[in-house]
Amino acid sequence: MSVVLVVNSGSSSLKYQLIEMAQERTLASGLVERIGEASGNVVHRHGEEKTERAVEIVDHDVAFEAMLENFAQHGPSLEEAPPVAVGHRVVQGGRRFFEPTIVDDAVERDIEELIPLAPLHNGANLAGVRAARRVFRSIPHVTVFDTAFHTTMPDSASYYALDHDVATKYRVRKYGAHGTSHKFVSEAAAAHLGRPYDQLRTVVLHIGNGASACAVDGGRSVETSMGMTPLEGLVMGTRTGDIDPAVLFHLHRKAGYSVDQLDELLNRKSGLLGLTGTNDVRDVTERALAGDQRAALGLDVYVHRMRHYLGAYLVALAGADAIAWCGGVGENSVEVRRRVLEGMEWLGVELDEARNAERVEGIHEISTDASRVRVLVVPTDEELEIARQTLQATGIAVG
Ligand code: ADP
């Protein structure tokens, strides 16, 4: 039985999942929150059982100790289900990491060197890698990068029209994100449709609190909406997505905003939250349908931007075979899916209203039988994709 431990280490949280790979079954999962604060929160799930406790977690080493304690006390015992490898999510792999990579000291140094490109993420991801390597010394650790799937993008899509020397010196280009999800979902869509992955053209709409679109041509990302950082592209829960950069000059010159304040404004106080007062699409939709003008405007802007990217990607792919929805909004919001795909019959996209409104577990099709472009809802599973890639990188057999 091959078991993989998947770790997603953020600046103040550690998420983990223990996955048995022969049947791709989650044995246990958990979350250590508020690392570095006086009172941390530790959640562990094993089968039907969920436990929760409050305890101080001073750093990532202590977070891993809390995780080990969870396995020891609440199961499964790591002696009975020992992981053969640990898979780590890392946000930014730059132009250095094109595939899942077995960690050694040089890889750690390279991830550290990429911190300036993802200051909010890579440092925290690396802290998790280091802490996990101290705990699990005798098994391989593999880093799986959010950017790796997008390294196939052509230069025409990944270069900004910025001064060439400046862009090169400071490594400014489009790296994209959510790559693990875009790969998992486009591959699952191909399998569901019974089509070879290397022949299918798919637009993936990963719409959660963070959101991005990706054009996948025969298993290769050829365009994606997030940029050098996750701020570019679609309107998100709290991020602006695309905005004229001159707005920043204006706010700096006229209102005295500092760089840090602009960062905070665009990343945390904008998007649906900034437009409507809440970043939860359920609330925004309910309010909009009840006649709230700000919510209605927010939803309009949100949907408009998604249609803009969908149109662009249908052209980039010279027509698509499938559109695949995932993420908390993409998998659940009947209203957003309906509004984004409205009036696209001329493009071969025909949504089936009844199928769209149905609640179904797992992958399901929501287009009509006549629709040339098949529209699917594909629950994403980034942890499983990380576990698969981890096992592949180590060469350890699945069984
Ligand atoms: P993250 O980017 O943090 O991983 P998720 O993919 O979990 O986010 O998506 C979270 C979002 O999904 C929430 O902000 C909420 O707006 C949206 N969501 C969840 N369930 C529904 C639903 N039934 N209808 C509409 N939106 C939903």
Residues whose N, C-alpha, C, O or C-beta is under 5 A from the ligand:
A	BS01	ADP	I207 G208 N209 G210 N279 D280 V281 R282 G327 G328 V329 N332 S333
